[in-house]
Amino acid sequence: MPTVTTPAVLLRAHPYSESSRVLRFYTRELGLVGVMAHGIRKGASKGRGSPGTFGEGVAEIAVRENRELQSLREFTPVRARFGLAGHLPRLAGASIAAELVLKHAGQEPHAELYEALSAGLDRLETVAPAGVHGEVLALGWKMVRVLGFGPELTVCIACGEVLEPGDMGRFDLAAGGVRDPGCPAPQGSRRIGPVARAQLRRLLEGRVPSDLRGSRAHLSLLDDFTTLHMLGGRRLGSFRFLDPPDQAAPDDLPTS
């Protein structure tokens, strides 16, 4: 039975017995993998080798083909990320990213996804409180893009015409992109102008725009988009624990 040594981020843990847990890691070398960690709860009571949720380290995993759960031989913690658990909005943002990875990541290496998740969790843990919502948006939207679900912001989702820099469009949620001013949009579609499109492009790259405004509206869009396109209509409860400081209406994206 070959053993693979790989950087790994713990996304979810379940107790299995008094001394063991079932862990779900996202790893650089194996992608998404479930492991049985025998004796790890006993080791944790002695301060050894038990990762916390969103903690990162080096995992040694014994891999056997056609098994749902592999065997964790050893885990060496590198980053505990305790700061996420101590602040509810940070924890909510990390949970949103983890749910998207658990739902859509495969059991094959995806270096860009791993690096995006790891770096995004680091920034989310260390950013000043005023910047938390921006980092939640950057991490969430980058997960959306890297997993292959990014919205269309360059051409009209209906007619295919290139959107002009100053166009005031509408975000067609069901179609997954922006309609230009000449194409009728479904009732209730959000207005999205050049400023909001530029901000959303940066967020999809995992960067927080320096001029980010309307974080409540951006979070509402991320919530609705992931619910429809990635989660089969199931809304993530973690969004309830994000309370942006600005009071813009949920569908009022910045227009200028």
Phi, psi and omega in degrees: 000112183292149176249131179250130175255124189209145167300144186209144174245128179278122180259331183202146179220140177229136174293142179244321178207187180299332185241355188233158177222154169262125184242143175244113181254150159254124187240156179287324187266334186241359185070218181279127184215139173259139181227152168264123181252090182288131174076004187288331179288327175292320178295325181296324180294343178254009176079025183240136159048030178248111182285144170269161180302133184075001172290155183230146178188201180249122182253137170254116188238125174278119189252128174234130182298150175063028174245137179290322179242129174269180182249126176275118179276317183199150174224127179250109182294142175240313178231120181279325182056044177296336181297337178291317183290337183273003183215113191302315179298323177296315179298320179297317179297318178296322180294322178298312179299317181297318180298321179294319178293315180299326182282324193237345180287146181259179179267054175214155183298141175213087188300320182297319179295317180298312182295322179296318179295312183297311181294321180295320177294322177300312181295321180296325180287324191258346183295151176299152183308324181293341182259003186298315184294326175297318180290326174300315179296316181296317179293314181297311182292326177293322175301317179302312183292312185295329177281357173095019184243015185301142180287158178273119182241354187262320179238157179297130182293342183264309187254347178084002178287144178294133178286129178286153184306325183263007184295136170262101183259189175232138178274113179272100187298315183296321181279340176084035179183190186261138171261139179285170185300337183273353182252120180303139181251154177303149179302136179090000179295143179286139168289139177218111182266186183298324180295311181295323178296317179296319178297317182294324176300316179295318179297322178295336175273358181085017181246140178271121178298139179294335182255027184301125175227163178067043184297329177298317180293319178296318179294322177298319179294316178299317178300309182295320183294312181293324178300315185282316191263342187233341189239014176061031179089359180270116182279135180285126180295337183299332180298335181295337184266009176257121182235085184301150183289332180277158186245027178298150178299148186306328184254017184257076178292152180302138182243349180208000000 
